[in-house]
Structures are given as structure tokens and as C-alpha cells.
């Protein structure tokens, strides 16, 4: 923009358009008459004469000059930043003045073919409370991360409806994470992010104390936590205002180190702390009572003979990653040859593993733990419960999956 003053002194090129009827000349070098840029960016708004009288002049100069061809990219970056600084001073309702002009210019900049021009606009726009909705929506949906991310993370101009619409379009993971980092995330938006199944965005959401996560969504996260990495379990354990029943449910499925986090929560009452401590004690007893001379298979057989292979025992074994014991327990409870159990657990097939746990008489909650810990199925591939606790497959479907491994 440093050549604006000089360009006013140069004679216009041959064939340049005549001045407008109001005396405004158009400079074909950068597409905008210097005196109009001076009007926009150098005169304090409070000192400008009659915005309504000159709005049409400025609009004609800015819009018809076609910003995409106006100078080089650095000129358009400067224009974007200056327009953003101008926004708070513009009349909010007078659409026949500079407000309309600036809005049209900003909308055209959102379509600029140079990425860093759009990124500069987004960076300048992200903290402006009065940012035009049409502009922030366009920037928020930009395919380039450098453009969309600042708006998704910071811009208050995006409504919940805007955010829900963006989440519903299955954006890249970085876009979901940016939304999850906002200072305030509403319950519906939080549930929508969790519903995408994106582990990183969900983890960030759990760490965000400004995110409202509805209780039913938290419950689903707790139920699925057995199949998730420990750092996600730790985030749940630290989550403020976790209902007591979810604290206790979480204690049933997490590792011993996460149990310690639950015990340190400031909002855990004496009764809840006692129950969590009881789970911790039970897990420790499981290890300390183990006979070093007894194989995992023999221990499973001994407990089975006493009807002792219940879900609590299997959960304790899983928390210590005692996979050999779990294999033996599943074989005994499901009345399936150990070789078939090994084949199913080694298959990486979440449906077959789920069907095996179902046949053994355990819950879908247990099936998710077995998938993650005994079958080493990645979190994204784990077959989750339906409505928090129900098996997602019909009995006929599970029988069919078991038959593929010779289980009749």
C-alpha cells in the first residue's frame, strides 16, 4: 500500500475510465482510488463526513475493483487487516453505507485464491465480537487448516448451529479438536464431537473445563473407557463434577494408577472414596493371592469349579493384563476349545471376540474390555455397546460369527 500516494500523482494510463460523476477517479494500478482508501483507513470514523453520502462511492471502488486482482497478495493481506480493524466502528444497521462496502470486501477476501491472504483475514477476524456471520462461516469451512482453525477455536461469531453443522460434515480431526478447545462448548456440540468417535478431539474436550458434557454422553465415555488408552481414562478420572455412579463405574474398568486419581478427587465423598478404595484393595488382593506355582489355566479351572469365574474376577485379571488367565476363563465359560479361543482373540475381529464373550455369559461392558486388552483391538475398531450396555449384534449374528471359527 506504500505506493498509494504516488499513484495519485501519476497520469492515468491511456484508455483509463473517466472520473465518476461525483468526481472520484479510479486508479487502474491497484484497482482502488487512493483517496477512497484514505477515507476508509486513515480518517477516524468519528471524523468522517456523512458516511451515507459516500458509502456508494466507496462500495463502487472496492467491489468493482475486484480485490482478487488488486495488487499483490501483500496488498490484500494489508487490506484484510485494516478492514477488520474498521469493523467495530461501523454502523451495525445502515446497510447502504461503508458497512455494506466492508462486508462485500471481506466476503470477497474469503474467496481469495492465495491461502495466506485468507489466513491473515482469519487471524485478524478471530477475536472480533462483531465479526460478520457470513464471513466467519466461510472461513470456518475453509479446507486449509491455517484459515479455518483460528476461527473454529476462537471466534465467538460462530453459533451452536454453525458448529453442529460443521461437525456433521465429518471434518478433519484438527477441525474437531479446534472446536473442542473453545472457551465454551455447549452440551449439544460436545455430544456431537464425542459422537464422531475422534479420540483426540474427545480427549481435548474432556480436558476443557469450559465444555459442558451432558451426563448421558459422559456415561457413554465411561462405558467405552475400558477400550481406550490410559491417558483418556485419566482425563475422565480428572473430569470435574463427575457423578458418583460414574466414578464408581469408572473404578470397575480402569487401571490401578487411574484408581489412585479417582481417590484424589476433591469432590469424592467418604462413601464413594471407600468404594473406590475397596476396588483398589480387591485388585491388589488378586495379585497377592496368586500362587506362583499355579498356572493361569489351573487357577481358572479351580475358580470355575467353584463358580468363581464371574465378571469381577475377569475384570481384575484384565486390569493386570493377565491374558492367559482370560483365555482360559473364556474357554471354560463358553465351553469352547482353547485353540478356537486363541484363534478368535488373535483374529482382530471385534465381532467374533464380542460373540465369544457373549457365549461365555459376560456383559457387553466386559466384551469391550476383552476386545481392547485381551485381543489388542485398536480403540477405533472396538465394537461398542448399544445404548451404553446392550450387545450391538443379535444372537443369530453372533452365532454366525462364531461358526467362522468352528464354534458350534
C-alpha positions as CSV (number, residue, x, y, z in Angstrom):
1,X,0.0,0.0,0.0
2,X,3.1,2.3,0.1
3,X,2.6,3.4,-3.5
4,X,-1.0,4.8,-2.9
5,X,0.0,8.4,-2.6
6,X,2.4,8.3,-5.5
7,X,-0.1,6.7,-7.8
8,X,-2.5,9.6,-7.3
9,X,0.1,11.9,-8.8
10,X,0.8,9.7,-11.9
11,X,-1.2,10.4,-15.0
12,X,-3.7,7.7,-15.7
13,X,-2.9,5.1,-18.4
14,X,-4.4,5.5,-21.9
15,X,-7.9,4.4,-22.0
16,X,-8.5,4.8,-18.3
17,X,-12.1,5.3,-17.4
18,X,-13.4,8.8,-16.8
19,X,-14.0,10.0,-13.3
20,X,-17.3,9.1,-11.8
21,X,-20.0,11.8,-11.8
22,X,-19.1,12.6,-8.2
23,X,-15.5,13.3,-9.1
24,X,-14.0,10.1,-7.9
25,X,-11.2,8.7,-10.1
26,X,-10.4,5.0,-10.2
27,X,-6.7,4.0,-10.3
28,X,-6.1,1.1,-12.5
29,X,-2.8,0.3,-10.8
30,X,-4.2,-1.3,-7.6
31,X,-7.8,-1.1,-8.5
32,X,-8.9,1.3,-5.7
33,X,-8.7,5.1,-5.8
34,X,-6.2,6.3,-3.2
35,X,-8.5,8.9,-1.7
36,X,-11.1,6.2,-1.0
37,X,-8.6,4.1,0.8
38,X,-7.6,7.1,2.7
39,X,-11.2,7.6,3.6
40,X,-11.6,4.1,4.8
41,X,-8.3,3.6,6.7
42,X,-6.7,6.9,7.6
43,X,-9.6,9.1,8.8
44,X,-11.1,8.3,12.3
45,X,-14.7,7.1,11.9
46,X,-15.9,9.9,14.2
47,X,-14.4,12.5,11.9
48,X,-15.7,11.1,8.6
49,X,-18.2,13.3,6.8
50,X,-21.6,11.8,6.0
51,X,-20.9,8.0,5.7
52,X,-24.3,7.6,4.0
53,X,-23.3,10.2,1.3
54,X,-20.0,8.5,0.4
55,X,-20.9,4.8,1.0
56,X,-21.9,4.2,-2.6
57,X,-18.7,5.7,-3.9
58,X,-16.6,3.5,-1.7
59,X,-18.7,0.5,-2.5
60,X,-18.2,1.0,-6.2
61,X,-14.5,1.5,-5.8
62,X,-13.9,-1.6,-3.6
63,X,-16.3,-4.1,-5.0
64,X,-15.9,-3.3,-8.7
65,X,-12.2,-3.1,-8.5
66,X,-12.2,-6.9,-8.0
67,X,-9.9,-7.4,-5.0
68,X,-8.6,-10.7,-6.3
69,X,-6.7,-8.7,-8.9
70,X,-5.8,-5.8,-6.7
71,X,-2.0,-5.6,-6.4
72,X,-0.1,-8.5,-5.0
73,X,-1.0,-10.7,-2.1
74,X,0.7,-8.5,0.5
75,X,-1.6,-5.7,-0.5
76,X,-4.7,-7.8,0.1
77,X,-3.3,-9.0,3.4
78,X,-3.0,-5.4,4.5
79,X,-6.5,-4.6,3.3
80,X,-7.9,-7.6,5.2
81,X,-6.3,-6.5,8.5
82,X,-7.4,-2.9,8.0
83,X,-10.9,-3.9,7.3
84,X,-11.0,-6.0,10.4
85,X,-9.8,-3.1,12.5
86,X,-12.5,-1.0,10.9
87,X,-15.4,-3.4,11.8
88,X,-16.0,-2.3,15.4
89,X,-16.6,1.3,14.3
90,X,-19.0,0.6,11.5
91,X,-22.8,1.3,12.0
92,X,-24.4,-2.1,12.6
93,X,-27.7,-1.5,10.8
94,X,-27.0,1.0,8.0
95,X,-26.6,-1.3,5.0
96,X,-26.3,1.5,2.5
97,X,-23.0,2.8,3.8
98,X,-19.5,1.7,4.4
99,X,-20.8,-1.2,6.4
100,X,-22.1,-2.9,3.2
101,X,-18.9,-1.9,1.4
102,X,-16.6,-3.5,4.1
103,X,-18.8,-6.7,4.2
104,X,-18.6,-7.2,0.5
105,X,-14.9,-6.7,0.5
106,X,-14.4,-9.1,3.4
107,X,-16.6,-11.7,1.7
108,X,-14.5,-11.4,-1.5
109,X,-11.3,-11.8,0.5
110,X,-12.6,-15.1,2.0
111,X,-12.6,-16.4,-1.6
112,X,-9.0,-15.2,-2.3
113,X,-7.0,-17.8,-4.3
114,X,-3.9,-17.2,-2.1
115,X,-4.1,-19.2,1.2
116,X,-2.1,-16.8,3.3
117,X,-4.4,-13.9,2.4
118,X,-7.4,-15.9,3.8
119,X,-5.3,-17.0,6.8
120,X,-4.4,-13.4,7.5
121,X,-8.1,-12.5,7.4
122,X,-9.0,-15.4,9.7
123,X,-6.3,-14.4,12.2
124,X,-7.5,-10.8,12.3
125,X,-11.1,-11.8,12.4
126,X,-11.0,-14.5,15.2
127,X,-11.2,-12.1,18.2
128,X,-13.7,-9.7,16.8
129,X,-17.0,-10.0,18.6
130,X,-19.0,-8.2,15.8
131,X,-17.5,-10.4,13.0
132,X,-19.9,-10.7,10.1
133,X,-21.6,-14.1,10.3
134,X,-21.3,-14.8,6.6
135,X,-17.6,-14.1,6.7
136,X,-16.8,-16.3,9.7
137,X,-18.9,-19.2,8.4
138,X,-17.0,-19.1,5.1
139,X,-13.6,-19.0,6.9
140,X,-14.7,-21.8,9.3
141,X,-15.4,-24.1,6.4
142,X,-12.2,-23.4,4.5
143,X,-10.3,-26.5,3.6
144,X,-7.0,-25.0,4.7
145,X,-6.1,-25.6,8.3
146,X,-4.3,-22.2,8.7
147,X,-7.5,-20.5,7.7
148,X,-10.3,-22.4,9.4
149,X,-8.5,-23.4,12.7
150,X,-8.3,-19.9,14.3
151,X,-12.0,-19.3,13.6
152,X,-13.1,-22.7,14.9
153,X,-11.0,-22.3,18.0
154,X,-11.6,-18.7,19.0
155,X,-14.3,-16.9,17.0
156,X,-17.4,-16.1,19.1
157,X,-19.3,-15.3,15.9
158,X,-19.9,-19.0,15.2
159,X,-23.2,-20.1,16.7
160,X,-24.0,-23.6,18.0
161,X,-26.0,-24.3,14.9
162,X,-22.9,-23.4,12.8
163,X,-20.7,-25.6,14.9
164,X,-23.2,-28.5,14.8
165,X,-23.4,-28.2,11.0
166,X,-19.6,-28.3,10.7
167,X,-19.3,-31.3,12.9
168,X,-22.0,-33.1,11.0
169,X,-20.0,-32.7,7.7
170,X,-17.2,-35.0,9.1
171,X,-14.4,-32.5,9.0
172,X,-10.7,-33.4,9.6
173,X,-9.6,-34.3,13.1
174,X,-7.8,-30.9,13.6
175,X,-11.1,-29.1,13.0
176,X,-12.9,-31.1,15.7
177,X,-10.0,-30.6,18.1
178,X,-10.2,-26.8,17.4
179,X,-13.9,-26.8,18.3
180,X,-13.2,-28.9,21.4
181,X,-10.7,-26.2,22.6
182,X,-13.2,-23.3,22.5
183,X,-13.6,-21.4,25.8
184,X,-17.2,-22.5,25.9
185,X,-18.6,-25.7,24.3
186,X,-22.3,-26.3,24.7
187,X,-23.8,-29.7,25.6
188,X,-25.1,-30.4,22.1
189,X,-21.8,-29.6,20.5
190,X,-19.9,-31.7,23.0
191,X,-22.1,-34.6,22.3
192,X,-21.7,-34.2,18.6
193,X,-17.9,-34.2,18.9
194,X,-18.0,-37.3,21.1
195,X,-20.4,-38.9,18.6
196,X,-17.8,-38.6,15.8
197,X,-15.6,-41.1,17.6
198,X,-12.5,-39.0,17.2
199,X,-10.2,-39.9,20.1
200,X,-8.0,-36.8,20.1
201,X,-10.9,-34.3,19.9
202,X,-12.8,-36.2,22.7
203,X,-9.7,-36.2,24.9
204,X,-9.3,-32.5,24.4
205,X,-12.9,-32.0,25.2
206,X,-12.5,-33.9,28.5
207,X,-9.6,-31.6,29.5
208,X,-11.7,-28.5,28.7
209,X,-13.4,-27.3,31.9
210,X,-15.4,-24.8,29.7
211,X,-17.0,-27.7,27.9
212,X,-20.4,-28.8,29.1
213,X,-20.7,-32.6,28.6
214,X,-24.2,-34.0,29.2
215,X,-24.4,-36.8,31.7
216,X,-25.6,-39.4,29.2
217,X,-22.6,-38.5,27.0
218,X,-20.2,-38.9,30.0
219,X,-21.8,-42.2,30.8
220,X,-21.1,-43.5,27.2
221,X,-17.5,-42.3,27.6
222,X,-17.1,-44.1,30.9
223,X,-18.6,-47.3,29.4
224,X,-16.2,-47.1,26.5
225,X,-13.2,-46.2,28.6
226,X,-12.1,-49.8,29.0
227,X,-11.2,-49.9,25.4
228,X,-9.4,-46.6,25.4
229,X,-5.8,-45.6,26.2
230,X,-5.0,-44.9,29.8
231,X,-4.5,-41.2,29.1
232,X,-8.2,-41.0,28.2
233,X,-9.1,-42.8,31.3
234,X,-7.0,-40.4,33.3
235,X,-8.8,-37.5,31.7
236,X,-12.2,-38.9,32.7
237,X,-10.9,-39.5,36.2
238,X,-9.9,-35.8,36.5
239,X,-13.1,-34.5,34.9
240,X,-14.9,-32.1,37.3
241,X,-18.4,-32.9,38.6
242,X,-18.3,-36.5,37.5
243,X,-21.5,-38.1,39.0
244,X,-20.9,-40.6,41.8
245,X,-22.3,-43.5,39.9
246,X,-19.9,-42.8,37.0
247,X,-17.0,-42.5,39.4
248,X,-17.8,-46.0,40.7
249,X,-18.4,-47.4,37.3
250,X,-15.1,-46.0,36.1
251,X,-13.3,-47.6,39.0
252,X,-14.5,-51.0,37.8
253,X,-12.8,-50.7,34.4
254,X,-9.7,-48.7,34.8
255,X,-6.1,-49.5,35.7
256,X,-4.8,-49.2,39.2
257,X,-3.0,-46.0,38.5
258,X,-6.3,-44.4,37.4
259,X,-7.9,-45.6,40.6
260,X,-5.4,-43.5,42.6
261,X,-6.5,-40.4,40.6
262,X,-10.2,-41.1,41.5
263,X,-9.2,-41.2,45.2
264,X,-7.6,-37.8,44.9
265,X,-10.6,-36.0,43.5
266,X,-11.7,-33.2,45.7
267,X,-15.4,-33.9,45.1
268,X,-15.3,-37.5,46.1
269,X,-17.3,-38.1,49.3
270,X,-16.3,-40.5,52.1
271,X,-18.7,-43.3,50.9
272,X,-17.5,-43.1,47.3
273,X,-13.9,-43.0,48.3
274,X,-14.4,-46.1,50.4
275,X,-15.9,-48.0,47.5
276,X,-13.1,-46.9,45.1
277,X,-10.6,-48.0,47.8
278,X,-12.4,-51.3,48.0
279,X,-11.9,-51.9,44.3
280,X,-8.2,-51.0,44.7
281,X,-7.9,-53.4,47.6
282,X,-9.6,-56.2,45.6
283,X,-7.2,-55.6,42.6
284,X,-4.2,-55.8,44.9
285,X,-5.6,-58.9,46.6
286,X,-6.0,-60.6,43.2
287,X,-2.3,-60.3,42.6
288,X,-1.1,-61.0,46.1
289,X,-3.2,-64.2,46.5
290,X,-1.9,-65.7,43.3
291,X,0.1,-68.9,43.8
292,X,3.3,-68.6,41.8
293,X,3.3,-72.4,41.3
294,X,-0.2,-72.4,39.8
295,X,-0.5,-71.8,36.1
296,X,-3.1,-69.3,34.9
297,X,-5.0,-72.2,33.3
298,X,-5.1,-74.2,36.6
299,X,-6.2,-71.1,38.5
300,X,-9.1,-70.5,36.0
301,X,-10.1,-74.2,36.3
302,X,-10.0,-74.1,40.1
303,X,-12.2,-70.9,40.2
304,X,-14.6,-72.3,37.6
305,X,-15.2,-75.4,39.7
306,X,-16.4,-73.1,42.5
307,X,-18.5,-70.9,40.2
308,X,-15.9,-68.2,40.8
309,X,-15.2,-67.1,37.2
310,X,-17.6,-64.1,37.4
311,X,-17.2,-60.8,35.6
312,X,-15.5,-59.2,38.6
313,X,-12.7,-61.8,38.5
314,X,-12.3,-61.4,34.8
315,X,-12.2,-57.6,35.1
316,X,-9.4,-57.9,37.8
317,X,-7.4,-60.2,35.6
318,X,-7.8,-57.8,32.6
319,X,-6.7,-54.8,34.7
320,X,-3.4,-56.7,35.3
321,X,-3.2,-57.8,31.6
322,X,-3.4,-61.5,32.6
323,X,-4.3,-62.6,29.1
324,X,-3.5,-66.3,29.6
325,X,-6.0,-66.4,32.5
326,X,-8.6,-64.6,30.5
327,X,-8.2,-67.0,27.6
328,X,-8.6,-70.0,29.9
329,X,-11.7,-68.4,31.6
330,X,-13.4,-67.7,28.3
331,X,-12.7,-71.3,27.1
332,X,-14.2,-72.7,30.3
333,X,-17.3,-70.4,30.5
334,X,-18.1,-70.6,26.8
335,X,-17.3,-74.3,26.5
336,X,-15.0,-73.7,23.6
337,X,-11.7,-75.4,22.8
338,X,-8.8,-73.2,23.9
339,X,-7.4,-73.3,20.3
340,X,-10.5,-71.7,19.0
341,X,-10.4,-69.1,21.7
342,X,-6.8,-68.3,20.8
343,X,-7.8,-68.0,17.1
344,X,-10.6,-65.6,17.9
345,X,-8.6,-63.4,20.1
346,X,-5.7,-63.3,17.6
347,X,-8.0,-62.6,14.7
348,X,-8.5,-58.9,15.4
349,X,-12.2,-59.4,14.6
350,X,-14.2,-57.4,17.1
351,X,-17.5,-59.2,16.2
352,X,-16.1,-62.6,16.8
353,X,-14.5,-61.5,20.1
354,X,-17.8,-60.0,21.2
355,X,-19.6,-63.1,20.3
356,X,-17.2,-65.2,22.3
357,X,-17.7,-63.1,25.4
358,X,-21.5,-63.2,24.9
359,X,-21.3,-67.0,24.7
360,X,-19.3,-67.1,27.9
361,X,-22.2,-65.2,29.6
362,X,-20.5,-61.9,30.3
363,X,-21.8,-58.4,29.6
364,X,-21.1,-56.2,26.7
365,X,-19.1,-54.0,29.0
366,X,-16.8,-57.0,29.6
367,X,-16.7,-57.6,25.9
368,X,-15.3,-54.2,25.2
369,X,-12.6,-54.8,27.8
370,X,-11.7,-58.1,26.3
371,X,-11.5,-56.6,22.8
372,X,-9.1,-53.9,23.9
373,X,-6.9,-55.8,26.4
374,X,-7.0,-59.4,25.5
375,X,-7.5,-59.1,21.7
376,X,-5.5,-55.9,21.3
377,X,-8.1,-54.4,19.0
378,X,-7.3,-50.7,18.4
379,X,-9.7,-48.2,20.0
380,X,-11.2,-47.1,16.7
381,X,-12.0,-50.6,15.7
382,X,-13.6,-51.7,19.0
383,X,-17.3,-52.8,18.7
384,X,-19.0,-50.6,21.3
385,X,-22.2,-51.3,23.3
386,X,-25.6,-50.2,22.0
387,X,-27.2,-47.6,24.3
388,X,-24.3,-48.0,26.8
389,X,-24.8,-51.6,27.9
390,X,-26.5,-53.7,25.2
391,X,-24.9,-56.1,22.7
392,X,-25.0,-54.4,19.3
393,X,-25.3,-57.8,17.5
394,X,-28.3,-60.1,17.5
395,X,-27.8,-63.7,18.9
396,X,-28.1,-65.1,15.3
397,X,-25.4,-62.8,14.1
398,X,-23.1,-63.8,17.0
399,X,-23.7,-67.5,16.4
400,X,-22.8,-66.9,12.7
401,X,-19.5,-65.1,13.6
402,X,-18.5,-67.9,16.0
403,X,-19.2,-70.5,13.3
404,X,-16.5,-69.0,11.2
405,X,-14.0,-70.3,13.8
406,X,-15.5,-73.7,14.1
407,X,-17.5,-72.9,17.2
408,X,-20.9,-74.7,17.0
